[in-house]
Amino acid sequence: MILKVFILTLMSVSALCGCAAIVNDDHTPLSVAFSDGSSGKCVISNNRASYDILVPSTQMVRRARSDLNYSCITKNQETAVGSIPSSIEAEKLAASIIFLDFGIIDSITEKARTYPVDNTIYVFREKNKYDKGKLAFDEERYKAAFAVFKPLAVNGLVEAQNHLGLMYQQGKGTAKDYKKAMYWYRLAAEQKYPHAEFNIGIMHQFGYGVNQDFEKSAKWYKLSADQRFAAAQNYLGFLYQHGKGLPQNIHKAIKLYKLAAAQDYTLAQYNLGVIYENGYGVTRNYNKARKFYTNAAESGFAPAQNEIGLMYLTGVGQAQNLQKAARWFSLAAHQGYAMAQSNFGYMYHFGYGVPLDFNQSVKWYRLAAETGNGIAQYHLASMFMNGQGVETDRSRAYLWSHVAAHNGNKNGKLLRDYISKRMPREESQKLKSIAISCINKNYKKC
């Protein structure tokens, strides 16, 4: 009993001492300078305090959960507005957790927050140049965009550094160079730019210029996700869902997907649709699945459009509606989504929700088949076998059924074997060679 009292006394003393240390550490230093080296002044504020400061200078500012917003003007009357992100100092947050058991929670998480010490604020003159480069990039005038971004990136404009990295990664406006891409991404990431942190995560996840490393990918996604960058939240969720670089945790994955989906990130909305449709880590709920699929589909995301089409075709979670199924398949098919092209061909093949039309069916089956879709390849083979929308052609039926079987389609294998047994061995061997050649040519001009 005496020992227990002694231990509790020590814990209380430690807690009080720790609390005093945190309470006294409620400010953090902040250095601010303008990108063009000029002087001026700024008004900076968060949800805890507001300051009028001269630039360049160093100022002690109150820690807060909210970002630090600024509105500035230089001596040349150029302006800048924006925000400096608030982030968590892990060691301070860990030291704070003990107080939750004692009910001492007021301002604890506030005092675990911080801001980057060194901050460069970019004036609108450089931002305007960047916007011109961004417009050139969006219009696919990549060399013009590169010429704008390069000097801005050298001068430290974080958006330009990130965009320059993207151009080196994708080989747009310059030769593809993963090392240079990583160089510029890292410079931007040093300024805690979430887009660049996310892009570094992509480089590690897919092994672009580096060894594939899911743990490093997760680290960079988390840095970006902590700044509420939707793409990073989604990709970090994917790593949690599949246990890549992190312990598998479907509940953390769902939480991250929801954070990204709330920002209208279509891939996260689609992922949540898949999760609720199949009951991964949640009770299966077709209504929620349809809701998330619809949100993504209405943004033009073809895989989600195809999934809604399938739900209407099969009557899963709602009344069957073949016209609506055909409409959603059509939207996705016209974007070149192979599965939807195959499904749209199927609708024309049997007159589901659209007029029966073998010619249209062959058209859409062929488009999907030439991308390697085994289902479409089998259906195309059956059209040649039965002379629907094309002249009856047993040789082409064999060729496409062989290709479909190669891609794992069981019906394709059955049809290939059926045809093979009914033709001379020499003919089937010749057609087999042609089919292999077709596969090697990625199904083009077969």
C-alpha positions as CSV (number, residue, x, y, z in Angstrom):
1,M,0.0,0.0,0.0
2,I,2.9,2.4,0.9
3,L,4.6,1.5,-2.4
4,K,1.4,2.3,-4.4
5,V,1.1,5.7,-2.7
6,F,4.7,6.4,-3.4
7,I,4.4,5.6,-7.1
8,L,1.3,7.7,-7.5
9,T,3.1,10.6,-5.8
10,L,5.9,10.3,-8.3
11,M,3.5,10.3,-11.2
12,S,1.7,13.3,-9.9
13,V,5.0,15.2,-9.4
14,S,6.2,14.2,-12.9
15,A,2.9,15.2,-14.4
16,L,3.0,18.6,-12.8
17,C,6.6,19.2,-13.8
18,G,5.9,18.2,-17.4
19,C,2.8,20.4,-17.5
20,A,4.8,23.4,-16.4
21,A,7.4,22.8,-19.1
22,I,4.7,22.6,-21.8
23,V,2.7,25.6,-20.5
24,N,5.8,27.8,-20.6
25,D,6.5,26.7,-24.2
26,D,3.5,28.3,-25.9
27,H,5.4,30.4,-28.4
28,T,7.7,29.5,-31.3
29,P,10.1,31.6,-33.4
30,L,9.2,32.6,-36.9
31,S,11.5,34.2,-39.5
32,V,10.0,35.9,-42.5
33,A,11.6,37.3,-45.7
34,F,10.3,38.3,-49.1
35,S,11.4,36.3,-52.1
36,D,12.7,39.3,-54.0
37,G,14.8,40.5,-51.0
38,S,12.8,43.6,-50.5
39,S,11.5,45.0,-47.2
40,G,8.0,45.6,-46.1
41,K,5.4,44.6,-43.5
42,C,2.8,41.8,-42.9
43,V,-0.2,41.2,-40.7
44,I,0.0,37.5,-39.5
45,S,-2.7,35.8,-37.5
46,N,-3.9,32.4,-36.3
47,N,-6.9,31.5,-34.1
48,R,-4.9,32.5,-31.0
49,A,-3.2,35.8,-31.8
50,S,-2.5,38.5,-34.4
51,Y,0.7,40.4,-35.1
52,D,1.9,43.4,-37.2
53,I,5.5,42.6,-38.2
54,L,8.3,44.1,-40.3
55,V,9.9,42.1,-43.0
56,P,12.6,40.7,-42.9
57,S,12.5,39.9,-39.2
58,T,12.1,37.1,-36.6
59,Q,9.0,37.1,-34.4
60,M,7.8,34.9,-31.6
61,V,4.3,33.7,-32.4
62,R,1.7,31.8,-30.4
63,R,1.4,28.2,-31.2
64,A,-2.0,27.1,-32.6
65,R,-3.9,24.4,-34.4
66,S,-4.8,26.7,-37.2
67,D,-2.5,27.8,-40.1
68,L,-0.8,31.2,-39.8
69,N,-2.4,33.5,-42.3
70,Y,-0.5,36.4,-43.7
71,S,-1.3,39.6,-45.7
72,C,1.8,41.5,-46.8
73,I,2.9,44.5,-48.8
74,T,6.5,45.3,-49.9
75,K,8.1,48.8,-50.1
76,N,7.4,48.6,-53.9
77,Q,3.6,48.2,-53.1
78,E,3.6,44.5,-54.3
79,T,1.3,42.3,-52.3
80,A,1.3,38.7,-51.0
81,V,-1.3,36.7,-49.2
82,G,-1.3,33.1,-48.1
83,S,-0.7,30.9,-45.1
84,I,2.0,29.0,-43.2
85,P,1.0,25.5,-42.2
86,S,0.7,24.4,-38.6
87,S,2.1,21.0,-37.9
88,I,2.6,18.7,-34.8
89,E,5.9,18.3,-33.0
90,A,5.7,14.6,-32.3
91,E,7.9,14.6,-29.2
92,K,5.8,17.4,-27.6
93,L,2.6,15.6,-28.5
94,A,3.9,12.4,-27.0
95,A,4.9,14.2,-23.8
96,S,1.4,15.6,-23.6
97,I,-0.6,12.4,-23.8
98,I,0.0,11.5,-20.2
99,F,-2.2,14.5,-19.1
100,L,-5.3,13.1,-20.7
101,D,-5.6,10.7,-17.8
102,F,-5.5,13.6,-15.3
103,G,-8.1,15.7,-17.2
104,I,-5.5,18.4,-18.1
105,I,-6.4,18.7,-21.7
106,D,-6.8,22.5,-22.2
107,S,-4.4,23.8,-24.8
108,I,-2.3,20.6,-24.7
109,T,-2.5,19.9,-28.4
110,E,-2.1,23.7,-29.2
111,K,1.3,23.6,-27.4
112,A,2.3,20.6,-29.5
113,R,1.9,22.6,-32.7
114,T,4.6,24.6,-34.5
115,Y,5.4,26.5,-37.7
116,P,8.4,26.3,-40.0
117,V,11.1,28.5,-38.6
118,D,12.3,30.0,-41.9
119,N,9.7,31.3,-44.3
120,T,10.0,32.9,-47.7
121,I,6.9,34.8,-48.8
122,Y,6.5,35.2,-52.6
123,V,5.3,38.5,-53.9
124,F,2.6,38.6,-56.7
125,R,5.1,39.5,-59.3
126,E,6.7,36.1,-59.2
127,K,3.3,34.4,-58.6
128,N,2.1,36.0,-61.9
129,K,5.1,34.6,-63.7
130,Y,4.3,31.2,-62.3
131,D,0.7,31.5,-63.3
132,K,1.8,32.1,-66.9
133,G,4.0,29.0,-66.7
134,K,1.1,27.0,-65.3
135,L,-1.2,28.1,-68.1
136,A,1.4,27.1,-70.7
137,F,1.7,23.7,-69.0
138,D,-2.1,23.2,-69.0
139,E,-2.1,24.1,-72.7
140,E,0.6,21.5,-73.3
141,R,3.1,24.2,-74.3
142,Y,5.7,22.4,-72.2
143,K,8.9,24.0,-73.4
144,A,7.4,27.4,-72.7
145,A,6.3,26.3,-69.3
146,F,9.8,24.9,-68.5
147,A,11.4,28.2,-69.5
148,V,9.2,30.0,-67.1
149,F,9.5,27.5,-64.2
150,K,13.3,27.0,-64.2
151,P,14.4,30.5,-63.1
152,L,11.5,30.8,-60.6
153,A,12.5,27.4,-59.1
154,V,16.2,28.5,-58.9
155,N,15.0,31.6,-57.0
156,G,13.2,29.3,-54.5
157,L,9.5,29.6,-55.6
158,V,8.2,26.4,-54.1
159,E,5.3,25.9,-56.7
160,A,7.8,26.2,-59.5
161,Q,10.2,23.8,-57.9
162,N,7.5,21.2,-57.6
163,H,6.3,21.7,-61.2
164,L,9.8,21.5,-62.5
165,G,10.2,18.2,-60.7
166,L,7.0,17.0,-62.3
167,M,8.3,18.0,-65.8
168,Y,11.5,16.1,-65.3
169,Q,9.6,13.1,-63.9
170,Q,7.2,13.0,-66.9
171,G,9.7,14.2,-69.6
172,K,7.5,17.2,-70.6
173,G,9.4,20.1,-72.0
174,T,12.7,18.4,-71.2
175,A,14.3,15.0,-71.2
176,K,12.9,12.6,-68.6
177,D,15.3,12.6,-65.6
178,Y,14.2,11.1,-62.3
179,K,17.2,12.3,-60.4
180,K,16.6,15.9,-61.3
181,A,12.9,15.4,-60.6
182,M,13.8,14.2,-57.1
183,Y,16.2,17.1,-56.6
184,W,13.5,19.7,-57.2
185,Y,10.9,17.8,-55.3
186,R,13.2,17.7,-52.3
187,L,13.9,21.4,-52.5
188,A,10.2,22.1,-52.4
189,A,9.6,19.5,-49.6
190,E,12.2,21.3,-47.5
191,Q,9.7,24.2,-47.5
192,K,7.0,21.7,-46.4
193,Y,5.2,21.9,-49.7
194,P,2.6,19.1,-49.5
195,H,2.4,18.6,-53.3
196,A,6.2,17.9,-53.4
197,E,6.1,15.6,-50.3
198,F,3.3,13.6,-52.1
199,N,5.3,13.4,-55.3
200,I,8.4,12.1,-53.4
201,G,6.0,9.4,-52.0
202,I,5.0,8.5,-55.5
203,M,8.6,8.2,-56.6
204,H,9.3,5.7,-53.8
205,Q,6.1,3.8,-54.2
206,F,6.6,3.1,-57.9
207,G,10.4,3.0,-57.9
208,Y,10.9,6.0,-60.2
209,G,14.7,6.6,-60.2
210,V,15.0,4.9,-56.7
211,N,14.4,1.4,-55.3
212,Q,10.8,0.8,-54.6
213,D,10.3,1.4,-50.9
214,F,6.8,1.4,-49.4
215,E,8.0,2.5,-46.0
216,K,9.6,5.6,-47.4
217,S,6.6,6.2,-49.5
218,A,4.4,6.0,-46.4
219,K,6.6,8.5,-44.6
220,W,6.3,11.1,-47.3
221,Y,2.6,10.6,-47.8
222,K,2.1,11.1,-44.1
223,L,3.9,14.4,-44.1
224,S,1.7,15.6,-47.0
225,A,-1.5,14.1,-45.6
226,D,-0.8,15.9,-42.2
227,Q,-1.2,19.1,-44.2
228,R,-4.6,17.8,-45.5
229,F,-3.4,17.2,-49.0
230,A,-6.2,14.9,-50.4
231,A,-4.1,12.9,-52.8
232,A,-1.6,11.9,-50.1
233,Q,-4.5,11.0,-47.7
234,N,-5.8,8.7,-50.4
235,Y,-2.5,7.0,-51.2
236,L,-1.6,6.6,-47.5
237,G,-5.0,5.0,-47.1
238,F,-4.2,2.6,-49.9
239,L,-0.9,1.6,-48.2
240,Y,-2.8,1.0,-44.9
241,Q,-5.5,-1.0,-46.7
242,H,-3.0,-3.3,-48.4
243,G,-0.4,-3.4,-45.6
244,K,2.4,-2.0,-47.8
245,G,5.1,-0.2,-45.8
246,L,2.7,-0.1,-42.8
247,P,0.8,-2.6,-40.7
248,Q,-2.4,-3.4,-42.5
249,N,-5.2,-1.4,-41.0
250,I,-8.5,-1.1,-42.9
251,H,-10.0,1.3,-40.4
252,K,-7.2,3.8,-40.8
253,A,-7.5,3.4,-44.5
254,I,-11.2,4.2,-44.4
255,K,-10.6,7.2,-42.2
256,L,-8.0,8.6,-44.7
257,Y,-10.2,7.8,-47.7
258,K,-13.1,9.7,-46.0
259,L,-10.8,12.8,-45.4
260,A,-9.8,12.8,-49.0
261,A,-13.3,12.2,-50.3
262,A,-14.6,15.1,-48.2
263,Q,-12.3,17.2,-50.4
264,D,-13.9,15.8,-53.5
265,Y,-10.9,13.6,-54.4
266,T,-12.5,11.2,-56.9
267,L,-10.2,8.3,-56.4
268,A,-10.9,8.2,-52.7
269,Q,-14.6,8.4,-53.4
270,Y,-14.2,5.4,-55.7
271,N,-12.2,3.5,-53.1
272,L,-14.9,4.0,-50.5
273,G,-17.5,2.8,-53.0
274,V,-15.5,-0.4,-53.5
275,I,-15.1,-0.8,-49.7
276,Y,-18.8,-0.4,-49.0
277,E,-19.9,-2.6,-51.9
278,N,-17.7,-5.5,-50.8
279,G,-17.9,-5.0,-47.0
280,Y,-14.1,-4.5,-46.5
281,G,-13.8,-3.6,-42.8
282,V,-17.4,-2.3,-42.7
283,T,-20.9,-3.8,-43.0
284,R,-21.7,-4.1,-46.7
285,N,-23.9,-1.2,-47.7
286,Y,-24.9,-0.8,-51.3
287,N,-26.5,2.6,-50.7
288,K,-23.3,4.1,-49.4
289,A,-21.4,2.4,-52.2
290,R,-23.7,3.9,-54.8
291,K,-23.4,7.3,-53.1
292,F,-19.6,7.3,-53.3
293,Y,-19.5,5.9,-56.8
294,T,-21.9,8.5,-57.9
295,N,-19.9,11.3,-56.5
296,A,-16.8,10.1,-58.4
297,A,-18.8,9.3,-61.5
298,E,-20.3,12.7,-61.7
299,S,-16.8,14.1,-61.7
300,G,-16.1,12.1,-64.8
301,F,-14.2,9.2,-63.2
302,A,-14.6,6.4,-65.7
303,P,-14.1,3.4,-63.3
304,A,-16.9,4.7,-61.0
305,Q,-19.2,5.3,-64.0
306,N,-18.6,1.6,-65.0
307,E,-19.4,0.4,-61.4
308,I,-22.7,2.3,-61.3
309,G,-23.5,0.8,-64.7
310,L,-22.9,-2.6,-63.2
311,M,-25.1,-1.9,-60.2
312,Y,-28.0,-0.8,-62.5
313,L,-27.4,-3.8,-64.8
314,T,-27.5,-6.4,-62.0
315,G,-30.0,-4.6,-59.8
316,V,-27.6,-4.6,-56.8
317,G,-28.8,-2.3,-54.0
318,Q,-31.5,-0.8,-56.2
319,A,-34.1,-1.7,-58.9
320,Q,-32.6,-2.9,-62.2
321,N,-32.5,-0.2,-64.8
322,L,-31.0,-1.2,-68.1
323,Q,-31.3,2.3,-69.7
324,K,-29.4,3.9,-66.8
325,A,-26.8,1.0,-67.0
326,A,-26.2,1.7,-70.7
327,R,-25.9,5.4,-70.1
328,W,-23.2,5.0,-67.5
329,F,-21.3,2.4,-69.6
330,S,-21.5,4.8,-72.5
331,L,-20.0,7.7,-70.5
332,A,-17.1,5.5,-69.4
333,A,-16.6,3.8,-72.7
334,H,-16.3,7.1,-74.6
335,Q,-13.4,7.9,-72.2
336,G,-11.6,4.8,-73.4
337,Y,-12.2,2.7,-70.3
338,A,-11.8,-0.9,-71.6
339,M,-14.1,-2.6,-69.1
340,A,-16.9,-0.2,-69.9
341,Q,-16.3,-0.6,-73.6
342,S,-16.7,-4.3,-73.2
343,N,-19.9,-3.8,-71.1
344,F,-21.3,-1.3,-73.6
345,G,-20.7,-3.8,-76.4
346,Y,-22.6,-6.4,-74.3
347,M,-25.6,-4.1,-74.0
348,Y,-25.7,-3.7,-77.8
349,H,-25.1,-7.5,-78.3
350,F,-28.3,-8.4,-76.4
351,G,-30.3,-5.1,-76.7
352,Y,-30.2,-4.3,-73.0
353,G,-31.2,-0.6,-72.6
354,V,-30.3,0.2,-76.2
355,P,-31.5,-1.2,-79.5
356,L,-30.0,-4.5,-80.6
357,D,-27.1,-3.7,-82.9
358,F,-24.4,-6.2,-83.7
359,N,-22.3,-3.7,-85.6
360,Q,-22.1,-1.4,-82.5
361,S,-21.5,-4.5,-80.4
362,V,-18.5,-5.5,-82.5
363,K,-17.2,-1.9,-82.5
364,W,-17.1,-1.7,-78.8
365,Y,-15.9,-5.3,-78.2
366,R,-13.0,-4.7,-80.6
367,L,-11.9,-1.4,-78.9
368,A,-11.8,-3.2,-75.5
369,A,-10.2,-6.4,-77.0
370,E,-7.3,-4.4,-78.5
371,T,-6.4,-3.1,-75.0
372,G,-6.1,-6.7,-73.7
373,N,-9.6,-7.2,-72.1
374,G,-10.2,-10.9,-72.0
375,I,-13.9,-10.7,-71.7
376,A,-14.2,-8.5,-74.8
377,Q,-11.8,-10.8,-76.7
378,Y,-14.0,-13.8,-76.0
379,H,-17.2,-11.9,-77.0
380,L,-15.5,-10.7,-80.2
381,A,-14.5,-14.4,-81.0
382,S,-18.2,-15.4,-80.5
383,M,-19.3,-12.7,-82.9
384,F,-16.9,-14.1,-85.6
385,M,-18.1,-17.6,-84.8
386,N,-21.8,-16.7,-85.2
387,G,-21.5,-14.1,-88.0
388,Q,-23.0,-11.4,-85.9
389,G,-22.0,-7.9,-87.1
390,V,-19.3,-9.5,-89.2
391,E,-18.9,-12.3,-91.7
392,T,-18.6,-15.7,-90.2
393,D,-14.9,-16.4,-89.8
394,R,-13.8,-19.5,-87.9
395,S,-10.1,-18.5,-88.2
396,R,-10.7,-15.1,-86.5
397,A,-12.9,-16.8,-84.0
398,Y,-10.1,-19.2,-83.1
399,L,-7.5,-16.3,-83.0
400,W,-9.5,-14.1,-80.6
401,S,-10.6,-17.1,-78.4
402,H,-7.0,-18.2,-78.1
403,V,-6.0,-14.6,-77.1
404,A,-8.9,-14.5,-74.6
405,A,-7.8,-17.9,-73.1
406,H,-4.2,-16.5,-72.9
407,N,-5.6,-13.7,-70.7
408,G,-7.4,-16.1,-68.4
409,N,-10.9,-16.1,-69.9
410,K,-12.4,-19.6,-69.3
411,N,-15.1,-19.2,-72.0
412,G,-12.4,-18.2,-74.4
413,K,-10.5,-21.5,-73.6
414,L,-13.7,-23.5,-74.2
415,L,-14.4,-21.9,-77.5
416,R,-10.8,-22.2,-78.7
417,D,-10.8,-25.9,-77.8
418,Y,-14.1,-26.5,-79.5
419,I,-12.9,-24.9,-82.7
420,S,-9.5,-26.6,-82.6
421,K,-11.1,-30.0,-82.4
422,R,-13.0,-29.3,-85.6
423,M,-10.2,-28.2,-87.9
424,P,-7.1,-29.8,-89.3
425,R,-4.1,-29.9,-86.9
426,E,-1.9,-27.9,-89.4
427,E,-4.5,-25.1,-89.6
428,S,-4.8,-24.9,-85.8
429,Q,-1.0,-24.7,-85.4
430,K,-0.8,-22.0,-88.0
431,L,-3.6,-20.0,-86.3
432,K,-1.9,-20.5,-82.9
433,S,1.3,-18.9,-84.2
434,I,-0.8,-16.0,-85.6
435,A,-2.5,-15.6,-82.2
436,I,0.9,-15.5,-80.4
437,S,2.1,-12.9,-82.8
438,C,-1.1,-10.9,-82.0
439,I,-0.3,-11.0,-78.3
440,N,3.3,-9.9,-78.9
441,K,1.9,-6.9,-80.9
442,N,-0.3,-5.9,-78.0
443,Y,-3.4,-7.0,-79.9
444,K,-3.1,-4.4,-82.7
445,K,-4.0,-5.4,-86.3
446,C,-4.8,-8.9,-85.3
